[in-house]
Structures are given as structure tokens and as C-alpha cells.
């Protein structure tokens, strides 16, 4: 267990640094947003490009993993949708997304890279694809009432259009093309990308801590507990269940997918809810899940180890 805590404790200590820096006024929230943009648009794409190009192309294209993780995520989404069946469509969709879309960039990536190293590369790339091309589109469509579904599809098209310019997805696609062409990285470029990639994990964790400092605790009702528990426990269990018939026991990708699913929900969860007026609930759920994930992630890593 000491070895597991040596992986998770530094991650949450860096979150605490970001949280305390903003709460104390040492750093302004605007500074954190600027650092967050650097992480999302520069540092994390560099890290993803580096880890994708570090593995052979055949090793990256793991269709069984894609089906298993995608299936587990859809199953977890469906459970959240069913639980909130008496609520309005927007709340049902948000609860489903909260239970099925992980904070892979800011939490999952540093955890998996620390725990597994470059062996986590295929899992990280494919998890990003599932989150952006499956779970978020489900949220955009199902959050609209049935009478507005035609408008929902328009919203979906509008939301998917910027994906062509999304830096992290471009880094994954670029890395796959680089590997397919068998190109060799010039040493100066490789070193530059490596330096940017090294900046990603630490900066991302400080940013997520700073973002949590701006959130406010809500009333701890049953739905909040269900979303947090569904994300931290239900999602990894659903992914593990879907992986049983598709990936052999002992396959490191099976462990990587379960750990990625055990991360708390994505950091923009409250922003996705603003359009529907549920940002307070989603901010409280994000705060609860992220604070609780230290114990749950440590437990998942211990069980898998």
C-alpha cells in the first residue's frame, strides 16, 4: 500500500497546492485559467503526441479495448440516465455524463503515466476518443427535450465541429499518422516535446486544484452521492465487466482502462451544465468526487496491483 500511496499522494498534494494558492489569494483564478489553457492547448497535446509515437502503430490500435471502454462508459451513462428517470432530460443527461466521463487529461494521465509509464499510451489515446466522440455527444443530444431533438442534433454538429481543431485529438491523430509513416523524430524536436510533456502533469494537477477552490459545496443530497459513487465505483466496475470477454486476464490495458474510469469526472462538468441551470449541482458533485477520489483511486490501484 505504501507503494500505491507514493503514486497517488503526490498527485493530490499538487492539487492541494493549487487549491490553497487560489484560496489564499497567492494566485488569482485568472492566472489558473491561463495556465489551464497552456496545459490543454500545448503541454498535454505534446505529452499525448510523445506517448502515442513512442509505441508501434499496431500496439496503439486496440479495437477490443475501444469497444470495452466505450461499452462500459455507455453502460455507466445509462445507469445515471435511469436513476434520474423522474427528472428533466437535461438533469438526466448530466447525471449520466457525470458518471461516465473521466478527467483523463488532468487526473487520469498523471496517474497512469506514473503507475504504468509508456505502456499506458494506447489506453490514454483511446479513452480520449471515447470521451469526446461517444460520451459528450450523448450528453449534448439527450440533454434536450424530445420536442427539441432536431435542435439537439444541430447543437451536436456545432459541438463536434471544433473537434477538428481540438489540440489533444489532433495530437493523437498526428501521433498515429507519424507512427504509420515510420518517421523518426529529430533529436531537437524530440527534446522540445519531451520538455513540454514533462510540464503537463504537474501543471494540470495544480490547475485542477485551483479550479476546485472556486467551487462551492452544495447540500449533500442523494443525487450528489449517487453521481460521485457512480463515477468513482460504478464506472470502473462497468468498464471491468465489459472487458471480461474482450481482453485477457493480465493484459495491462485492462488495468489501465479501469484506472482511467476510476478518475473523477471532467473538470468542465459544471460549465457543461450552465446552459441548463444545473451548474451548482455539478460543481458540488465535481468537488465531492475529486476529494473522494484519493481514497477510491488508491484502492483501485491497490486491488489491481
N, C-alpha and C positions, 0 to 999 in steps of 0.2 A: 504493500500500500504506500510505503514511503516513496517508492519509485514513481507511482502514479501521481502522488501529490507534488513531486518535483516537476511534473509536466503541467498540471493544472494550476498550482498555486501562483507561479509567476504570471500566468495569463490574467488571473483575477486581481493580482496585485497591480498590474499595469492598468486594468480598468479602474481600480481604486484611485490610482494616481490621477487619471483623467477626471473622475468624479470629484475628488477633493480639489483639484486645480480650478474647476469651474465653480464649485460651491463656495470656495474661499475667496473667489474673485481674482486669484492669481493669473488665470487666463480667462478671457472673455469668451462667451459662447460663439461669437462671430469668428474668433480665431480657430476654434474647434471645427466649425463648418468649413473653413478654408483648408485646414489640414485634412478633413474628411474628403474634400474634393480632390486633393492631391493623392490620397490613398486610392480612391475609386478610379480616377482617370489616368494615373501614372504608375504608382507603386504596385498596386495589386495586378494590373494588366501585365506589368513587367514580370512579376513573380509567376503568374499563370503561363505566360509565354515561355519562361525559363523551364518550368516543370513539365510542360507539355512537350517541349523539344528535347527534354532530357531522356525521354523514353521512345522506343521504336513505335512506329505508327500502328502496327498490328496489336501492340500491347495497349494502346490508347482506345482503340475501337472495341469496347467491351459491350456488345449489344445485350448480353444477358444481364449485366449489371444495370444497364439503362432501363430495361424492362422491369427489373426487380425494384429498383429505387423509384422509378416512376409509378409503378403499381402500388407500392407501399404509401407513397405520398398521396395518390388519388384516394386510396382507402382511408387514410387518416383525414383527408379533406371531407370525404363522405360522412365520416363519423361526426365531425364537427357540424356539418350541414344538417344531419339528422338530429343531433342533440338540440339544436336551436330551431326545430321544425315549427314551433309556435311563434317565432319571431319574424320580423320583416325580412325580405330577401337579402338586403344589404348586411344585416347583422349575421344572418346565417352564413353568407359567403365569407365575411370577415372572420368568423369563428373557425370556419373550415380552413381558411388560409393561415390563420394563426397557429393551427395545429399541424400544418403540413409544409410550411416554407421556412427553412432554416436560415440563420445568419451565417451562411457559409463563408462569406468574404471576411468578416471581422472576427468571427469566433472559430468556425469550423476549420478554416485554412491554417491558422497558427496551431491549433490543437493537433490536427492530423500531420502537419509537417514536422512538429516536434516529436510526435509519437511514432510515425512511420517513415518520415523522410520522403525521398522521391518516389517511393512505392505508392504513395497516395495520389500521384498525379492523375491517373485515369479516373479515379473516383471524384476528385475535385472538379475536373473538367466536365464530367457527365452530370454531376449534381447541379452545377450552374445551368446546364442546358435544361434539365427538368424543371428547375425553379422558374426560369424565365420563359420557357416555351410551353409549359403544362400548367403549373400551379397558378401563376399570376394571371394567365388568360382565363382560367376557370373563375377566379375572383372577379375579373372585370365583367364577364358575361353574366354570372349568376347574381351579382350584387344588384342588378336592375330588376324591377318587377317584370312579370311575364308580358304585360302590355307594352313594355318599353324594350323588349328584346331586340327589335330591329335597331334601335338606338344603341343598345349594348354592343351589338356587333360592330357598329361604327366606332364606338369607344375602343373596342378591342383592336380594330385596324389602326386607329390613331395611336394606341399604346404600343403596338408592335412595330410601327414604322421606325421609331427611334432606335430599335434594336440593331438596325444596320449600322448605327454609329456608336453602339454601346461598347466602351473600351474593353471590358472584360471578355465579352463574347468575341470581339474582334481579335483579342489576344489568343483565345482558344482556337478559333478558326485559322488565324495566321500561323500558330504553332503547329497545327495539324498539317497545313499545306507545306510548311518548312520541312517537316519530317517526311512527308510524302515525296518531296522533291530531292530528299537526301542531301540538303545543303549543309555546309559546315559554317559554324559561327566564327567570324573573325575575332581573334582574342580581345582587341579593344572593345568591340561591341559586346562580347560575352561578359567582360568585366563590368561594363557600364550597367548592363541589365542585371547582373548579379548584385551590384551595389543598390540599385533601386529595389530589387526584390527583398533584400535584407531589411530595407526600411519599412516594408509593408506591414509586417506582423505587429511590431511594437507600436507603430503609429496608429494602426487600425484599432488596437485594444485601448489605447489612450482616448481615441475619438469616441468609441462606444461608451466608455466611462463618462466622458464629458456630456454625451447625449443623454445618458441616464440622469445626470444631475439636473437637467431641465424638465424632467418628467415629474408628475405629482401622483402620489399614492391615491388610489380610489378606494371606495368601500369594498371590502373583501367578500364579494358575494359568490354564489355557487358557480356562476358562469366564468368568473375570473379564474377560479380554481380549476375548473374543467379545461379551459384553454391552456393554462400553464402545464397541468398534468398531462393533457393530451399531447402537447408539444414535446415535453421532456421524457415522457414514458411511452405514450401511445404511438407516436410517430416512429421511434426506433423499433418498437415491437412489431408494428405493421410492416416496416421495411424488412426486418428479420424474417417475418413469416413469408413474405413474397420471395425472399432469397433462398429459402429452403429447397425448392425444386429446381432452381436455376443455377446456383453456384455451389460448388462442392465445399464440404466442411474443411476448414483450414485455409480457404482462399483468403488472402489478405484484403481483397476488395470487399468481401462480405463484412469484415470487421470495419473497414473504412466507411462503408455506407451506413452502418448502424451508428457509428460515432457522429457522422455528419448529420444524421437525423436527430441525434440527441442534443444538438445545439439549440439554443433558444431561437425564437422567431426573428425574422429580418428586422433590422433597425429602423426601416422606413414604415413599419407596420402602422404606427399612428397617423403618418402622413397619407397612407392609402385610405384611411378611414375618414379623413377630413371632409370629403365630398358628401358623405352620408351622415355626418354629425356624430360619429361614434369614436372620435379621436381620444376622448377621455378614457373610455373603457380600454381601448387598445394600448394606450400609454401605460395604464396601470398593469395590464396583462404582460406587456413587454418588461416592465420593471420587475414584476414578480417572477417571471420565467428566467430572466437573466440573473437575478440574485440567487435563485434556487438552483441554477444550472451548475454552480460549482460542485454541489453535492451529487447531482444526478450524473453529470459528465464524469466526475471522478469515479462514481460507482460503475458506470458503463465501461470505462477503461479498465477498471479492476476486474470486472467479470470477463471481459474479452481477453485480458492478459493471462 
